[in-house]
Amino acid sequence: MTASGNKGWRRALHSTRRWLPSVARTVGITLLTLVIISVVFRATAPFLISIGIVRTGIEDDMSRWTGYRAEIQGAPTIDFWPTPRVTLNQVTIRERKADGKVIGHVESLSADFSLLAALRGRADFHEFHFLRPVIYVRRDDTGLIDWTNAGLLGRAIDRIEKSPIGSPVISSSQDAKIGGVTVEDGTVEMTDDKSGRLFRLDGVNADISWPRLSKPMSAVLLARLNGQDIKVDFSSEQPLLLFAGKNVQAKTTFSSPLIHGTFTGITNITDYSALAGNLDLAIPDMPSFLSWSGERLPGSATLKNLSLNADISTVREGMRFNNLNFVLNDAAASGVMDYVYSGTEKPKISGTLAFDTMNLNPFLAAFSMRLAASTAIDTLLYGNPLQRLDLDLRLSAKTAALGPFQFDNIGASLLVSGGKAKFDIGDSGFESGRLTAHLEVTEQNFNGGGKLQISIRDADFGGLFTRLKLQGPLPLATGSLDLALSTDRPIWAANLGDVAGKLRFWSKSGSFRQFNVSTFRALATQKNFFRMSDVGDTAFDFNSIELDASFAKGSAEVQNAEIVGRNESLNLSGVVPFRSNSLALSGTLKATDPASQADLPSLPFFIGGTWPDAIISPATPLLQKAPAP
């Protein structure tokens, strides 16, 4: 640095030393003066401010806000450090008329207030804290809270309701200041005229930030509902419009141990059909959630968990769930669903769901409308959820299960409407063959009975019997089956004795396991009785099977069962009672080719006892030699 530059810096520093001390002294004196004034002001404030002014001011403020009459019974207390704050005990809000109904009660109310405003003879409150408040509200048939329009909040809401679209939201005179509101251990009781139910929230703790009526609002609420802790987070840019029953953008999150859900988008507290946005919902324990919510759904024990994510949009008289991702009992599905309702008909759920893997048990359990004895009276009083709505669902899955039965590439539909319910499997792979089915609950509000029809073509029944570990002589073959059953009793009350119908089974070539036809013929010529297990050492190969049977009064009547082998054939007929698992059949073992009848004479016999080790009794003792092998 040059010598001239050094001289310039020295002159600047010398000048600073002259004026800096005076500035520091001035600032220090000013700050000290402000501190002294503040301390003196706060020290003398209790003598300068009238408690009556503060008490009257907060009474007037609450009355002005609510439109009702606020009454303070306890003596107020005022604190001035660290901020001026007033606390009022035993505050009651009631209708203005004589002996008016109590709208709410607050054990203790505290609020910050302005010292300068109080010194001027008026009160200006903010940052309210309510301790153990109890609020009673009523939701009318239109969905709005029945609150007087005489208060500042009510008048602002009324202005919004009557304002045309595009007009200013609120006038500057009505844009009142609120600030922060906290609630500790509160209670809210709401009577809902629309549903006739009483809702009660206990242990309410809330933290609300709402600077002014025209400003955004955020709120966090903790409460206890029906014995469960819940948390609600809410935020909106235009909360006043929401309270007026208008459509607003908002985000709401509801969480508890039994359910968690978030909705982001257009919200309306009076018209749910106006909802439009994204819904994310998870219910980890469906039976517990249904019990907590007061709903009783038949077959709910088979429902474990449910979650969904969808974009909700409005359709005529309802809502549509687009881009729906749905998980039930850990089985994932995607599709589209509609929820439609009108004032004259039942609500209706319709749509299409595509599963990767689907368990049909919950659908059929709920579909059958089974009623447990403990819930029958409640259902008669309040109605089953499935009887209060109509369904029209189309279901598909790559794989599906119904108990031990497995299906692939299944297409099904579920229809509940007009007192009837139908479940159809239009097409499905089943044991390397094809299956179609139809289950129907008939009229008289699901009390008129039902019917079941199943058609199976070219299925591997041998593999099915083996996988199900069924015991006894059974055909191992590829076959087809037609089954038609019906009952005139309610599905949930019917038993096997109430079912009637027909069955037809036919198959291609195969083997009849655990049936040695040569030993059977030999024992029939030697003994009056023997067991099926005595002839179960080998299988009987056959060319075809045809079976026709009917069902009635708890039994199956076999009209004809013909098992055609290469050399010998079996014919059976008789009765099989379901309850006792017993058999009462007559049969004939004869030569397949009539030309061989001399070597294989006709052998009549009876089958009794119980399955699978039935007892065989030849019709007459046949004193003939067993045929040479």
HELIX and SHEET records of a PDB file:
HELIX    1   1 ALA A    3  LEU A   48  1                                  46    
HELIX    2   2 ILE A   51  THR A   66  1                                  16    
HELIX    3   3 LEU A  115  LEU A  119  1                                   5    
HELIX    4   4 LEU A  152  LYS A  162  1                                  11    
HELIX    5   5 PRO A  239  PHE A  243  1                                   5    
HELIX    6   6 TYR A  272  ALA A  274  5                                   3    
HELIX    7   7 MET A  286  SER A  293  1                                   8    
HELIX    8   8 SER A  300  THR A  302  5                                   3    
HELIX    9   9 ASN A  361  PHE A  367  1                                   7    
HELIX   10  10 ALA A  373  TYR A  382  1                                  10    
HELIX   11  11 PRO A  385  GLN A  387  5                                   3    
HELIX   12  12 PHE A  461  ARG A  467  1                                   7    
HELIX   13  13 ILE A  491  ALA A  493  5                                   3    
HELIX   14  14 LEU A  496  ASP A  498  5                                   3    
HELIX   15  15 VAL A  517  GLN A  526  1                                  10    
HELIX   16  16 MET A  532  VAL A  535  5                                   4    
HELIX   17  17 PRO A  594  SER A  596  5                                   3    
SHEET    1   A 3 ARG A  69  ILE A  72  0                                        
SHEET    2   A 3 ARG A  85  ARG A  94 -1                                        
SHEET    3   A 3 THR A  77  ASP A  79 -1                                        
SHEET    1   B29 ARG A  69  ILE A  72  0                                        
SHEET    2   B29 ARG A  85  ARG A  94 -1                                        
SHEET    3   B29 VAL A 102  PHE A 113 -1                                        
SHEET    4   B29 PHE A 125  ARG A 139 -1                                        
SHEET    5   B29 LYS A 177  ASP A 192  1                                        
SHEET    6   B29 ARG A 197  ARG A 212 -1                                        
SHEET    7   B29 MET A 217  LEU A 225 -1                                        
SHEET    8   B29 GLN A 228  SER A 236 -1                                        
SHEET    9   B29 VAL A 248  SER A 255 -1                                        
SHEET   10   B29 HIS A 260  THR A 267 -1                                        
SHEET   11   B29 ALA A 276  ILE A 283 -1                                        
SHEET   12   B29 LEU A 306  VAL A 315 -1                                        
SHEET   13   B29 GLY A 318  LEU A 328 -1                                        
SHEET   14   B29 ALA A 331  VAL A 340 -1                                        
SHEET   15   B29 LYS A 348  ASN A 359 -1                                        
SHEET   16   B29 ASP A 390  LEU A 402  1                                        
SHEET   17   B29 PHE A 405  SER A 417 -1                                        
SHEET   18   B29 LYS A 420  PHE A 430 -1                                        
SHEET   19   B29 GLY A 433  VAL A 441 -1                                        
SHEET   20   B29 GLY A 450  ASP A 460 -1                                        
SHEET   21   B29 PRO A 475  THR A 487 -1                                        
SHEET   22   B29 ALA A 500  PHE A 512 -1                                        
SHEET   23   B29 PHE A 540  ALA A 552 -1                                        
SHEET   24   B29 SER A 555  GLY A 565 -1                                        
SHEET   25   B29 GLU A 568  PRO A 577 -1                                        
SHEET   26   B29 ALA A 584  ALA A 591 -1                                        
SHEET   27   B29 LEU A 603  GLY A 608 -1                                        
SHEET   28   B29 ILE A 615  PRO A 618 -1                                        
SHEET   29   B29 PHE A 530  ARG A 531 -1                                        
END                                                                             
